[in-house]
Amino acid sequence: MIINGKQLRDAIAFIVPDAEDEDQLETEAEFFVMADDLVCPETGETRPSGLYVGLAEYPEEGSIYLEAKHHVPESPNDPA
């Protein structure tokens, strides 16, 4: 599996939200690929196909999509 720096940064921020908490560094992550878009039956929200990360020990906490492309703002007022 190859990931870019943005995906790695996003995964670490999800897995270890408090970088000062040494215990969080023991958290195990589970990376997985969704081959097809998924529509949540409860909310109607679409989750795109691609790479995701979740907490291996706490799957009920959900997962986040690791977007492959990094958005570069066109101007200082354009949010990243």
mmCIF file of the N, C-alpha and C atoms, coordinates in Angstrom:
data_MODEL
# 
_entry.id   MODEL 
# 
loop_
_atom_site.group_PDB 
_atom_site.id 
_atom_site.type_symbol 
_atom_site.label_atom_id 
_atom_site.label_alt_id 
_atom_site.label_comp_id 
_atom_site.label_asym_id 
_atom_site.label_entity_id 
_atom_site.label_seq_id 
_atom_site.pdbx_PDB_ins_code 
_atom_site.Cartn_x 
_atom_site.Cartn_y 
_atom_site.Cartn_z 
_atom_site.occupancy 
_atom_site.B_iso_or_equiv 
_atom_site.pdbx_formal_charge 
_atom_site.auth_seq_id 
_atom_site.auth_comp_id 
_atom_site.auth_asym_id 
_atom_site.auth_atom_id 
_atom_site.pdbx_PDB_model_num 
ATOM 1   N N  . MET A 1 1  ? 0.851   -1.166 0.000  1.00 0.00 ? 1  MET A N  1 
ATOM 2   C CA . MET A 1 1  ? 0.000   0.000  0.000  1.00 0.00 ? 1  MET A CA 1 
ATOM 3   C C  . MET A 1 1  ? 0.897   1.230  0.000  1.00 0.00 ? 1  MET A C  1 
ATOM 4   N N  . ILE A 1 2  ? 0.571   2.172  -0.835 1.00 0.00 ? 2  ILE A N  1 
ATOM 5   C CA . ILE A 1 2  ? 1.302   3.434  -0.891 1.00 0.00 ? 2  ILE A CA 1 
ATOM 6   C C  . ILE A 1 2  ? 0.345   4.547  -0.511 1.00 0.00 ? 2  ILE A C  1 
ATOM 7   N N  . ILE A 1 3  ? 0.758   5.395  0.447  1.00 0.00 ? 3  ILE A N  1 
ATOM 8   C CA . ILE A 1 3  ? -0.044  6.557  0.821  1.00 0.00 ? 3  ILE A CA 1 
ATOM 9   C C  . ILE A 1 3  ? 0.839   7.795  0.760  1.00 0.00 ? 3  ILE A C  1 
ATOM 10  N N  . ASN A 1 4  ? 0.199   8.950  0.621  1.00 0.00 ? 4  ASN A N  1 
ATOM 11  C CA . ASN A 1 4  ? 0.979   10.178 0.575  1.00 0.00 ? 4  ASN A CA 1 
ATOM 12  C C  . ASN A 1 4  ? 1.029   10.826 1.965  1.00 0.00 ? 4  ASN A C  1 
ATOM 13  N N  . GLY A 1 5  ? 1.776   11.894 2.080  1.00 0.00 ? 5  GLY A N  1 
ATOM 14  C CA . GLY A 1 5  ? 1.960   12.567 3.363  1.00 0.00 ? 5  GLY A CA 1 
ATOM 15  C C  . GLY A 1 5  ? 0.671   13.104 3.953  1.00 0.00 ? 5  GLY A C  1 
ATOM 16  N N  . LYS A 1 6  ? -0.228  13.615 3.109  1.00 0.00 ? 6  LYS A N  1 
ATOM 17  C CA . LYS A 1 6  ? -1.501  14.148 3.603  1.00 0.00 ? 6  LYS A CA 1 
ATOM 18  C C  . LYS A 1 6  ? -2.328  13.021 4.214  1.00 0.00 ? 6  LYS A C  1 
ATOM 19  N N  . GLN A 1 7  ? -2.378  11.879 3.538  1.00 0.00 ? 7  GLN A N  1 
ATOM 20  C CA . GLN A 1 7  ? -3.129  10.745 4.071  1.00 0.00 ? 7  GLN A CA 1 
ATOM 21  C C  . GLN A 1 7  ? -2.535  10.274 5.400  1.00 0.00 ? 7  GLN A C  1 
ATOM 22  N N  . LEU A 1 8  ? -1.216  10.244 5.469  1.00 0.00 ? 8  LEU A N  1 
ATOM 23  C CA . LEU A 1 8  ? -0.550  9.837  6.704  1.00 0.00 ? 8  LEU A CA 1 
ATOM 24  C C  . LEU A 1 8  ? -0.850  10.826 7.824  1.00 0.00 ? 8  LEU A C  1 
ATOM 25  N N  . ARG A 1 9  ? -0.760  12.112 7.530  1.00 0.00 ? 9  ARG A N  1 
ATOM 26  C CA . ARG A 1 9  ? -1.053  13.143 8.530  1.00 0.00 ? 9  ARG A CA 1 
ATOM 27  C C  . ARG A 1 9  ? -2.488  13.036 9.018  1.00 0.00 ? 9  ARG A C  1 
ATOM 28  N N  . ASP A 1 10 ? -3.436  12.858 8.092  1.00 0.00 ? 10 ASP A N  1 
ATOM 29  C CA . ASP A 1 10 ? -4.846  12.745 8.465  1.00 0.00 ? 10 ASP A CA 1 
ATOM 30  C C  . ASP A 1 10 ? -5.094  11.497 9.312  1.00 0.00 ? 10 ASP A C  1 
ATOM 31  N N  . ALA A 1 11 ? -4.441  10.396 8.950  1.00 0.00 ? 11 ALA A N  1 
ATOM 32  C CA . ALA A 1 11 ? -4.599  9.157  9.715  1.00 0.00 ? 11 ALA A CA 1 
ATOM 33  C C  . ALA A 1 11 ? -4.062  9.338  11.134 1.00 0.00 ? 11 ALA A C  1 
ATOM 34  N N  . ILE A 1 12 ? -2.902  9.938  11.263 1.00 0.00 ? 12 ILE A N  1 
ATOM 35  C CA . ILE A 1 12 ? -2.315  10.158 12.588 1.00 0.00 ? 12 ILE A CA 1 
ATOM 36  C C  . ILE A 1 12 ? -3.200  11.079 13.424 1.00 0.00 ? 12 ILE A C  1 
ATOM 37  N N  . ALA A 1 13 ? -3.738  12.124 12.815 1.00 0.00 ? 13 ALA A N  1 
ATOM 38  C CA . ALA A 1 13 ? -4.619  13.044 13.547 1.00 0.00 ? 13 ALA A CA 1 
ATOM 39  C C  . ALA A 1 13 ? -5.866  12.323 14.049 1.00 0.00 ? 13 ALA A C  1 
ATOM 40  N N  . PHE A 1 14 ? -6.362  11.351 13.301 1.00 0.00 ? 14 PHE A N  1 
ATOM 41  C CA . PHE A 1 14 ? -7.533  10.579 13.716 1.00 0.00 ? 14 PHE A CA 1 
ATOM 42  C C  . PHE A 1 14 ? -7.178  9.586  14.819 1.00 0.00 ? 14 PHE A C  1 
ATOM 43  N N  . ILE A 1 15 ? -6.049  8.907  14.654 1.00 0.00 ? 15 ILE A N  1 
ATOM 44  C CA . ILE A 1 15 ? -5.641  7.858  15.588 1.00 0.00 ? 15 ILE A CA 1 
ATOM 45  C C  . ILE A 1 15 ? -5.120  8.442  16.902 1.00 0.00 ? 15 ILE A C  1 
ATOM 46  N N  . VAL A 1 16 ? -4.377  9.525  16.809 1.00 0.00 ? 16 VAL A N  1 
ATOM 47  C CA . VAL A 1 16 ? -3.737  10.144 17.979 1.00 0.00 ? 16 VAL A CA 1 
ATOM 48  C C  . VAL A 1 16 ? -4.141  11.622 18.027 1.00 0.00 ? 16 VAL A C  1 
ATOM 49  N N  . PRO A 1 17 ? -5.395  11.922 18.411 1.00 0.00 ? 17 PRO A N  1 
ATOM 50  C CA . PRO A 1 17 ? -5.838  13.315 18.399 1.00 0.00 ? 17 PRO A CA 1 
ATOM 51  C C  . PRO A 1 17 ? -5.098  14.203 19.410 1.00 0.00 ? 17 PRO A C  1 
ATOM 52  N N  . ASP A 1 18 ? -4.589  13.616 20.489 1.00 0.00 ? 18 ASP A N  1 
ATOM 53  C CA . ASP A 1 18 ? -3.840  14.374 21.493 1.00 0.00 ? 18 ASP A CA 1 
ATOM 54  C C  . ASP A 1 18 ? -2.404  13.894 21.467 1.00 0.00 ? 18 ASP A C  1 
ATOM 55  N N  . ALA A 1 19 ? -1.570  14.574 20.696 1.00 0.00 ? 19 ALA A N  1 
ATOM 56  C CA . ALA A 1 19 ? -0.183  14.140 20.500 1.00 0.00 ? 19 ALA A CA 1 
ATOM 57  C C  . ALA A 1 19 ? 0.618   14.109 21.801 1.00 0.00 ? 19 ALA A C  1 
ATOM 58  N N  . GLU A 1 20 ? 0.132   14.786 22.834 1.00 0.00 ? 20 GLU A N  1 
ATOM 59  C CA . GLU A 1 20 ? 0.825   14.806 24.120 1.00 0.00 ? 20 GLU A CA 1 
ATOM 60  C C  . GLU A 1 20 ? 0.517   13.566 24.965 1.00 0.00 ? 20 GLU A C  1 
ATOM 61  N N  . ASP A 1 21 ? -0.519  12.821 24.610 1.00 0.00 ? 21 ASP A N  1 
ATOM 62  C CA . ASP A 1 21 ? -0.941  11.654 25.379 1.00 0.00 ? 21 ASP A CA 1 
ATOM 63  C C  . ASP A 1 21 ? -0.195  10.420 24.881 1.00 0.00 ? 21 ASP A C  1 
ATOM 64  N N  . GLU A 1 22 ? 0.808   9.990  25.637 1.00 0.00 ? 22 GLU A N  1 
ATOM 65  C CA . GLU A 1 22 ? 1.652   8.861  25.240 1.00 0.00 ? 22 GLU A CA 1 
ATOM 66  C C  . GLU A 1 22 ? 0.842   7.573  25.072 1.00 0.00 ? 22 GLU A C  1 
ATOM 67  N N  . ASP A 1 23 ? -0.237  7.397  25.848 1.00 0.00 ? 23 ASP A N  1 
ATOM 68  C CA . ASP A 1 23 ? -1.045  6.190  25.742 1.00 0.00 ? 23 ASP A CA 1 
ATOM 69  C C  . ASP A 1 23 ? -1.693  6.056  24.371 1.00 0.00 ? 23 ASP A C  1 
ATOM 70  N N  . GLN A 1 24 ? -2.036  7.189  23.757 1.00 0.00 ? 24 GLN A N  1 
ATOM 71  C CA . GLN A 1 24 ? -2.666  7.140  22.436 1.00 0.00 ? 24 GLN A CA 1 
ATOM 72  C C  . GLN A 1 24 ? -1.727  6.577  21.375 1.00 0.00 ? 24 GLN A C  1 
ATOM 73  N N  . LEU A 1 25 ? -0.440  6.665  21.616 1.00 0.00 ? 25 LEU A N  1 
ATOM 74  C CA . LEU A 1 25 ? 0.526   6.136  20.652 1.00 0.00 ? 25 LEU A CA 1 
ATOM 75  C C  . LEU A 1 25 ? 0.470   4.614  20.564 1.00 0.00 ? 25 LEU A C  1 
ATOM 76  N N  . GLU A 1 26 ? -0.188  3.975  21.516 1.00 0.00 ? 26 GLU A N  1 
ATOM 77  C CA . GLU A 1 26 ? -0.358  2.530  21.504 1.00 0.00 ? 26 GLU A CA 1 
ATOM 78  C C  . GLU A 1 26 ? -1.565  2.100  20.662 1.00 0.00 ? 26 GLU A C  1 
ATOM 79  N N  . THR A 1 27 ? -2.382  3.065  20.220 1.00 0.00 ? 27 THR A N  1 
ATOM 80  C CA . THR A 1 27 ? -3.594  2.775  19.459 1.00 0.00 ? 27 THR A CA 1 
ATOM 81  C C  . THR A 1 27 ? -3.246  2.112  18.130 1.00 0.00 ? 27 THR A C  1 
ATOM 82  N N  . GLU A 1 28 ? -3.948  1.024  17.825 1.00 0.00 ? 28 GLU A N  1 
ATOM 83  C CA . GLU A 1 28 ? -3.741  0.333  16.558 1.00 0.00 ? 28 GLU A CA 1 
ATOM 84  C C  . GLU A 1 28 ? -4.779  0.798  15.553 1.00 0.00 ? 28 GLU A C  1 
ATOM 85  N N  . ALA A 1 29 ? -4.321  1.007  14.329 1.00 0.00 ? 29 ALA A N  1 
ATOM 86  C CA . ALA A 1 29 ? -5.186  1.478  13.254 1.00 0.00 ? 29 ALA A CA 1 
ATOM 87  C C  . ALA A 1 29 ? -5.455  0.349  12.270 1.00 0.00 ? 29 ALA A C  1 
ATOM 88  N N  . GLU A 1 30 ? -6.613  0.422  11.670 1.00 0.00 ? 30 GLU A N  1 
ATOM 89  C CA . GLU A 1 30 ? -6.974  -0.522 10.617 1.00 0.00 ? 30 GLU A CA 1 
ATOM 90  C C  . GLU A 1 30 ? -7.226  0.275  9.343  1.00 0.00 ? 30 GLU A C  1 
ATOM 91  N N  . PHE A 1 31 ? -6.436  0.008  8.323  1.00 0.00 ? 31 PHE A N  1 
ATOM 92  C CA . PHE A 1 31 ? -6.612  0.652  7.027  1.00 0.00 ? 31 PHE A CA 1 
ATOM 93  C C  . PHE A 1 31 ? -7.397  -0.308 6.142  1.00 0.00 ? 31 PHE A C  1 
ATOM 94  N N  . PHE A 1 32 ? -8.330  0.216  5.378  1.00 0.00 ? 32 PHE A N  1 
ATOM 95  C CA . PHE A 1 32 ? -9.079  -0.627 4.460  1.00 0.00 ? 32 PHE A CA 1 
ATOM 96  C C  . PHE A 1 32 ? -9.496  0.180  3.245  1.00 0.00 ? 32 PHE A C  1 
ATOM 97  N N  . VAL A 1 33 ? -9.761  -0.525 2.152  1.00 0.00 ? 33 VAL A N  1 
ATOM 98  C CA . VAL A 1 33 ? -10.162 0.104  0.896  1.00 0.00 ? 33 VAL A CA 1 
ATOM 99  C C  . VAL A 1 33 ? -11.602 -0.276 0.600  1.00 0.00 ? 33 VAL A C  1 
ATOM 100 N N  . MET A 1 34 ? -12.426 0.729  0.339  1.00 0.00 ? 34 MET A N  1 
ATOM 101 C CA . MET A 1 34 ? -13.786 0.481  -0.143 1.00 0.00 ? 34 MET A CA 1 
ATOM 102 C C  . MET A 1 34 ? -13.741 0.598  -1.654 1.00 0.00 ? 34 MET A C  1 
ATOM 103 N N  . ALA A 1 35 ? -14.085 -0.471 -2.337 1.00 0.00 ? 35 ALA A N  1 
ATOM 104 C CA . ALA A 1 35 ? -13.994 -0.502 -3.791 1.00 0.00 ? 35 ALA A CA 1 
ATOM 105 C C  . ALA A 1 35 ? -15.099 0.315  -4.463 1.00 0.00 ? 35 ALA A C  1 
ATOM 106 N N  . ASP A 1 36 ? -16.269 0.395  -3.823 1.00 0.00 ? 36 ASP A N  1 
ATOM 107 C CA . ASP A 1 36 ? -17.409 1.109  -4.406 1.00 0.00 ? 36 ASP A CA 1 
ATOM 108 C C  . ASP A 1 36 ? -17.919 2.160  -3.433 1.00 0.00 ? 36 ASP A C  1 
ATOM 109 N N  . ASP A 1 37 ? -18.557 3.200  -3.981 1.00 0.00 ? 37 ASP A N  1 
ATOM 110 C CA . ASP A 1 37 ? -19.202 4.193  -3.132 1.00 0.00 ? 37 ASP A CA 1 
ATOM 111 C C  . ASP A 1 37 ? -20.254 3.497  -2.276 1.00 0.00 ? 37 ASP A C  1 
ATOM 112 N N  . LEU A 1 38 ? -20.457 4.001  -1.074 1.00 0.00 ? 38 LEU A N  1 
ATOM 113 C CA . LEU A 1 38 ? -21.429 3.421  -0.155 1.00 0.00 ? 38 LEU A CA 1 
ATOM 114 C C  . LEU A 1 38 ? -22.384 4.511  0.295  1.00 0.00 ? 38 LEU A C  1 
ATOM 115 N N  . VAL A 1 39 ? -23.674 4.241  0.233  1.00 0.00 ? 39 VAL A N  1 
ATOM 116 C CA . VAL A 1 39 ? -24.681 5.192  0.700  1.00 0.00 ? 39 VAL A CA 1 
ATOM 117 C C  . VAL A 1 39 ? -25.214 4.683  2.033  1.00 0.00 ? 39 VAL A C  1 
ATOM 118 N N  . CYS A 1 40 ? -25.120 5.528  3.058  1.00 0.00 ? 40 CYS A N  1 
ATOM 119 C CA . CYS A 1 40 ? -25.613 5.167  4.387  1.00 0.00 ? 40 CYS A CA 1 
ATOM 120 C C  . CYS A 1 40 ? -27.144 5.154  4.360  1.00 0.00 ? 40 CYS A C  1 
ATOM 121 N N  . PRO A 1 41 ? -27.768 4.034  4.726  1.00 0.00 ? 41 PRO A N  1 
ATOM 122 C CA . PRO A 1 41 ? -29.235 3.971  4.667  1.00 0.00 ? 41 PRO A CA 1 
ATOM 123 C C  . PRO A 1 41 ? -29.923 4.914  5.652  1.00 0.00 ? 41 PRO A C  1 
ATOM 124 N N  . GLU A 1 42 ? -29.284 5.211  6.790  1.00 0.00 ? 42 GLU A N  1 
ATOM 125 C CA . GLU A 1 42 ? -29.895 6.084  7.788  1.00 0.00 ? 42 GLU A CA 1 
ATOM 126 C C  . GLU A 1 42 ? -29.849 7.563  7.390  1.00 0.00 ? 42 GLU A C  1 
ATOM 127 N N  . THR A 1 43 ? -28.716 8.004  6.853  1.00 0.00 ? 43 THR A N  1 
ATOM 128 C CA . THR A 1 43 ? -28.531 9.438  6.580  1.00 0.00 ? 43 THR A CA 1 
ATOM 129 C C  . THR A 1 43 ? -28.587 9.797  5.102  1.00 0.00 ? 43 THR A C  1 
ATOM 130 N N  . GLY A 1 44 ? -28.387 8.810  4.224  1.00 0.00 ? 44 GLY A N  1 
ATOM 131 C CA . GLY A 1 44 ? -28.331 9.087  2.795  1.00 0.00 ? 44 GLY A CA 1 
ATOM 132 C C  . GLY A 1 44 ? -26.979 9.634  2.353  1.00 0.00 ? 44 GLY A C  1 
ATOM 133 N N  . GLU A 1 45 ? -26.056 9.770  3.303  1.00 0.00 ? 45 GLU A N  1 
ATOM 134 C CA . GLU A 1 45 ? -24.719 10.281 3.004  1.00 0.00 ? 45 GLU A CA 1 
ATOM 135 C C  . GLU A 1 45 ? -23.948 9.268  2.167  1.00 0.00 ? 45 GLU A C  1 
ATOM 136 N N  . THR A 1 46 ? -23.253 9.756  1.148  1.00 0.00 ? 46 THR A N  1 
ATOM 137 C CA . THR A 1 46 ? -22.435 8.891  0.308  1.00 0.00 ? 46 THR A CA 1 
ATOM 138 C C  . THR A 1 46 ? -20.996 8.941  0.778  1.00 0.00 ? 46 THR A C  1 
ATOM 139 N N  . ARG A 1 47 ? -20.419 7.771  0.972  1.00 0.00 ? 47 ARG A N  1 
ATOM 140 C CA . ARG A 1 47 ? -19.000 7.659  1.307  1.00 0.00 ? 47 ARG A CA 1 
ATOM 141 C C  . ARG A 1 47 ? -18.292 7.181  0.044  1.00 0.00 ? 47 ARG A C  1 
ATOM 142 N N  . PRO A 1 48 ? -17.315 7.952  -0.420 1.00 0.00 ? 48 PRO A N  1 
ATOM 143 C CA . PRO A 1 48 ? -16.651 7.593  -1.673 1.00 0.00 ? 48 PRO A CA 1 
ATOM 144 C C  . PRO A 1 48 ? -15.777 6.353  -1.550 1.00 0.00 ? 48 PRO A C  1 
ATOM 145 N N  . SER A 1 49 ? -15.562 5.704  -2.669 1.00 0.00 ? 49 SER A N  1 
ATOM 146 C CA . SER A 1 49 ? -14.628 4.582  -2.685 1.00 0.00 ? 49 SER A CA 1 
ATOM 147 C C  . SER A 1 49 ? -13.235 5.129  -2.413 1.00 0.00 ? 49 SER A C  1 
ATOM 148 N N  . GLY A 1 50 ? -12.370 4.302  -1.860 1.00 0.00 ? 50 GLY A N  1 
ATOM 149 C CA . GLY A 1 50 ? -11.010 4.722  -1.581 1.00 0.00 ? 50 GLY A CA 1 
ATOM 150 C C  . GLY A 1 50 ? -10.503 4.187  -0.260 1.00 0.00 ? 50 GLY A C  1 
ATOM 151 N N  . LEU A 1 51 ? -9.456  4.805  0.240  1.00 0.00 ? 51 LEU A N  1 
ATOM 152 C CA . LEU A 1 51 ? -8.766  4.360  1.439  1.00 0.00 ? 51 LEU A CA 1 
ATOM 153 C C  . LEU A 1 51 ? -9.369  5.003  2.688  1.00 0.00 ? 51 LEU A C  1 
ATOM 154 N N  . TYR A 1 52 ? -9.565  4.170  3.720  1.00 0.00 ? 52 TYR A N  1 
ATOM 155 C CA . TYR A 1 52 ? -10.120 4.618  5.001  1.00 0.00 ? 52 TYR A CA 1 
ATOM 156 C C  . TYR A 1 52 ? -9.230  4.114  6.126  1.00 0.00 ? 52 TYR A C  1 
ATOM 157 N N  . VAL A 1 53 ? -9.331  4.771  7.278  1.00 0.00 ? 53 VAL A N  1 
ATOM 158 C CA . VAL A 1 53 ? -8.664  4.306  8.490  1.00 0.00 ? 53 VAL A CA 1 
ATOM 159 C C  . VAL A 1 53 ? -9.660  4.372  9.639  1.00 0.00 ? 53 VAL A C  1 
ATOM 160 N N  . GLY A 1 54 ? -9.588  3.362  10.481 1.00 0.00 ? 54 GLY A N  1 
ATOM 161 C CA . GLY A 1 54 ? -10.419 3.313  11.683 1.00 0.00 ? 54 GLY A CA 1 
ATOM 162 C C  . GLY A 1 54 ? -9.589  2.786  12.835 1.00 0.00 ? 54 GLY A C  1 
ATOM 163 N N  . LEU A 1 55 ? -10.156 2.839  14.032 1.00 0.00 ? 55 LEU A N  1 
ATOM 164 C CA . LEU A 1 55 ? -9.475  2.329  15.210 1.00 0.00 ? 55 LEU A CA 1 
ATOM 165 C C  . LEU A 1 55 ? -9.747  0.829  15.307 1.00 0.00 ? 55 LEU A C  1 
ATOM 166 N N  . ALA A 1 56 ? -8.703  0.025  15.272 1.00 0.00 ? 56 ALA A N  1 
ATOM 167 C CA . ALA A 1 56 ? -8.856  -1.423 15.247 1.00 0.00 ? 56 ALA A CA 1 
ATOM 168 C C  . ALA A 1 56 ? -9.623  -1.940 16.462 1.00 0.00 ? 56 ALA A C  1 
ATOM 169 N N  . GLU A 1 57 ? -9.358  -1.386 17.627 1.00 0.00 ? 57 GLU A N  1 
ATOM 170 C CA . GLU A 1 57 ? -9.985  -1.851 18.856 1.00 0.00 ? 57 GLU A CA 1 
ATOM 171 C C  . GLU A 1 57 ? -11.400 -1.299 19.051 1.00 0.00 ? 57 GLU A C  1 
ATOM 172 N N  . TYR A 1 58 ? -11.718 -0.188 18.372 1.00 0.00 ? 58 TYR A N  1 
ATOM 173 C CA . TYR A 1 58 ? -13.015 0.466  18.559 1.00 0.00 ? 58 TYR A CA 1 
ATOM 174 C C  . TYR A 1 58 ? -13.677 0.767  17.216 1.00 0.00 ? 58 TYR A C  1 
ATOM 175 N N  . PRO A 1 59 ? -14.074 -0.252 16.456 1.00 0.00 ? 59 PRO A N  1 
ATOM 176 C CA . PRO A 1 59 ? -14.669 -0.002 15.143 1.00 0.00 ? 59 PRO A CA 1 
ATOM 177 C C  . PRO A 1 59 ? -15.959 0.822  15.216 1.00 0.00 ? 59 PRO A C  1 
ATOM 178 N N  . GLU A 1 60 ? -16.629 0.789  16.373 1.00 0.00 ? 60 GLU A N  1 
ATOM 179 C CA . GLU A 1 60 ? -17.864 1.569  16.528 1.00 0.00 ? 60 GLU A CA 1 
ATOM 180 C C  . GLU A 1 60 ? -17.603 3.084  16.507 1.00 0.00 ? 60 GLU A C  1 
ATOM 181 N N  . GLU A 1 61 ? -16.343 3.483  16.654 1.00 0.00 ? 61 GLU A N  1 
ATOM 182 C CA . GLU A 1 61 ? -15.992 4.902  16.592 1.00 0.00 ? 61 GLU A CA 1 
ATOM 183 C C  . GLU A 1 61 ? -15.971 5.417  15.153 1.00 0.00 ? 61 GLU A C  1 
ATOM 184 N N  . GLY A 1 62 ? -16.111 4.514  14.204 1.00 0.00 ? 62 GLY A N  1 
ATOM 185 C CA . GLY A 1 62 ? -16.170 4.911  12.805 1.00 0.00 ? 62 GLY A CA 1 
ATOM 186 C C  . GLY A 1 62 ? -14.804 4.951  12.153 1.00 0.00 ? 62 GLY A C  1 
ATOM 187 N N  . SER A 1 63 ? -14.781 5.542  10.994 1.00 0.00 ? 63 SER A N  1 
ATOM 188 C CA . SER A 1 63 ? -13.554 5.632  10.215 1.00 0.00 ? 63 SER A CA 1 
ATOM 189 C C  . SER A 1 63 ? -13.570 6.944  9.453  1.00 0.00 ? 63 SER A C  1 
ATOM 190 N N  . ILE A 1 64 ? -12.421 7.297  8.902  1.00 0.00 ? 64 ILE A N  1 
ATOM 191 C CA . ILE A 1 64 ? -12.346 8.504  8.071  1.00 0.00 ? 64 ILE A CA 1 
ATOM 192 C C  . ILE A 1 64 ? -11.782 8.138  6.704  1.00 0.00 ? 64 ILE A C  1 
ATOM 193 N N  . TYR A 1 65 ? -12.228 8.879  5.725  1.00 0.00 ? 65 TYR A N  1 
ATOM 194 C CA . TYR A 1 65 ? -11.752 8.732  4.353  1.00 0.00 ? 65 TYR A CA 1 
ATOM 195 C C  . TYR A 1 65 ? -10.420 9.459  4.238  1.00 0.00 ? 65 TYR A C  1 
ATOM 196 N N  . LEU A 1 66 ? -9.436  8.807  3.669  1.00 0.00 ? 66 LEU A N  1 
ATOM 197 C CA . LEU A 1 66 ? -8.121  9.417  3.475  1.00 0.00 ? 66 LEU A CA 1 
ATOM 198 C C  . LEU A 1 66 ? -8.008  9.871  2.028  1.00 0.00 ? 66 LEU A C  1 
ATOM 199 N N  . GLU A 1 67 ? -8.394  11.105 1.808  1.00 0.00 ? 67 GLU A N  1 
ATOM 200 C CA . GLU A 1 67 ? -8.404  11.679 0.466  1.00 0.00 ? 67 GLU A CA 1 
ATOM 201 C C  . GLU A 1 67 ? -6.989  11.697 -0.104 1.00 0.00 ? 67 GLU A C  1 
ATOM 202 N N  . ALA A 1 68 ? -6.856  11.251 -1.335 1.00 0.00 ? 68 ALA A N  1 
ATOM 203 C CA . ALA A 1 68 ? -5.532  11.119 -1.949 1.00 0.00 ? 68 ALA A CA 1 
ATOM 204 C C  . ALA A 1 68 ? -4.955  12.446 -2.421 1.00 0.00 ? 68 ALA A C  1 
ATOM 205 N N  . LYS A 1 69 ? -5.823  13.366 -2.821 1.00 0.00 ? 69 LYS A N  1 
ATOM 206 C CA . LYS A 1 69 ? -5.330  14.631 -3.361 1.00 0.00 ? 69 LYS A CA 1 
ATOM 207 C C  . LYS A 1 69 ? -5.321  15.698 -2.284 1.00 0.00 ? 69 LYS A C  1 
ATOM 208 N N  . HIS A 1 70 ? -4.283  16.508 -2.308 1.00 0.00 ? 70 HIS A N  1 
ATOM 209 C CA . HIS A 1 70 ? -4.146  17.623 -1.373 1.00 0.00 ? 70 HIS A CA 1 
ATOM 210 C C  . HIS A 1 70 ? -4.674  18.879 -2.040 1.00 0.00 ? 70 HIS A C  1 
ATOM 211 N N  . HIS A 1 71 ? -5.600  19.571 -1.386 1.00 0.00 ? 71 HIS A N  1 
ATOM 212 C CA . HIS A 1 71 ? -6.160  20.809 -1.927 1.00 0.00 ? 71 HIS A CA 1 
ATOM 213 C C  . HIS A 1 71 ? -5.207  21.954 -1.656 1.00 0.00 ? 71 HIS A C  1 
ATOM 214 N N  . VAL A 1 72 ? -4.755  22.600 -2.713 1.00 0.00 ? 72 VAL A N  1 
ATOM 215 C CA . VAL A 1 72 ? -3.879  23.746 -2.579 1.00 0.00 ? 72 VAL A CA 1 
ATOM 216 C C  . VAL A 1 72 ? -4.717  25.002 -2.813 1.00 0.00 ? 72 VAL A C  1 
ATOM 217 N N  . PRO A 1 73 ? -4.819  25.882 -1.793 1.00 0.00 ? 73 PRO A N  1 
ATOM 218 C CA . PRO A 1 73 ? -5.627  27.090 -1.959 1.00 0.00 ? 73 PRO A CA 1 
ATOM 219 C C  . PRO A 1 73 ? -5.114  27.954 -3.110 1.00 0.00 ? 73 PRO A C  1 
ATOM 220 N N  . GLU A 1 74 ? -6.047  28.530 -3.872 1.00 0.00 ? 74 GLU A N  1 
ATOM 221 C CA . GLU A 1 74 ? -5.659  29.406 -4.967 1.00 0.00 ? 74 GLU A CA 1 
ATOM 222 C C  . GLU A 1 74 ? -5.271  30.789 -4.456 1.00 0.00 ? 74 GLU A C  1 
ATOM 223 N N  . SER A 1 75 ? -5.848  31.172 -3.317 1.00 0.00 ? 75 SER A N  1 
ATOM 224 C CA . SER A 1 75 ? -5.519  32.470 -2.728 1.00 0.00 ? 75 SER A CA 1 
ATOM 225 C C  . SER A 1 75 ? -5.493  32.309 -1.210 1.00 0.00 ? 75 SER A C  1 
ATOM 226 N N  . PRO A 1 76 ? -4.941  33.286 -0.497 1.00 0.00 ? 76 PRO A N  1 
ATOM 227 C CA . PRO A 1 76 ? -4.900  33.187 0.969  1.00 0.00 ? 76 PRO A CA 1 
ATOM 228 C C  . PRO A 1 76 ? -6.296  33.091 1.592  1.00 0.00 ? 76 PRO A C  1 
ATOM 229 N N  . ASN A 1 77 ? -7.336  33.561 0.892  1.00 0.00 ? 77 ASN A N  1 
ATOM 230 C CA . ASN A 1 77 ? -8.690  33.530 1.437  1.00 0.00 ? 77 ASN A CA 1 
ATOM 231 C C  . ASN A 1 77 ? -9.425  32.238 1.109  1.00 0.00 ? 77 ASN A C  1 
ATOM 232 N N  . ASP A 1 78 ? -8.833  31.376 0.280  1.00 0.00 ? 78 ASP A N  1 
ATOM 233 C CA . ASP A 1 78 ? -9.441  30.105 -0.099 1.00 0.00 ? 78 ASP A CA 1 
ATOM 234 C C  . ASP A 1 78 ? -9.093  29.083 0.969  1.00 0.00 ? 78 ASP A C  1 
ATOM 235 N N  . PRO A 1 79 ? -10.106 28.511 1.664  1.00 0.00 ? 79 PRO A N  1 
ATOM 236 C CA . PRO A 1 79 ? -9.779  27.546 2.724  1.00 0.00 ? 79 PRO A CA 1 
ATOM 237 C C  . PRO A 1 79 ? -9.164  26.271 2.158  1.00 0.00 ? 79 PRO A C  1 
ATOM 238 N N  . ALA A 1 80 ? -8.259  25.697 2.927  1.00 0.00 ? 80 ALA A N  1 
ATOM 239 C CA . ALA A 1 80 ? -7.574  24.465 2.489  1.00 0.00 ? 80 ALA A CA 1 
ATOM 240 C C  . ALA A 1 80 ? -8.431  23.263 2.704  1.00 0.00 ? 80 ALA A C  1 
# 
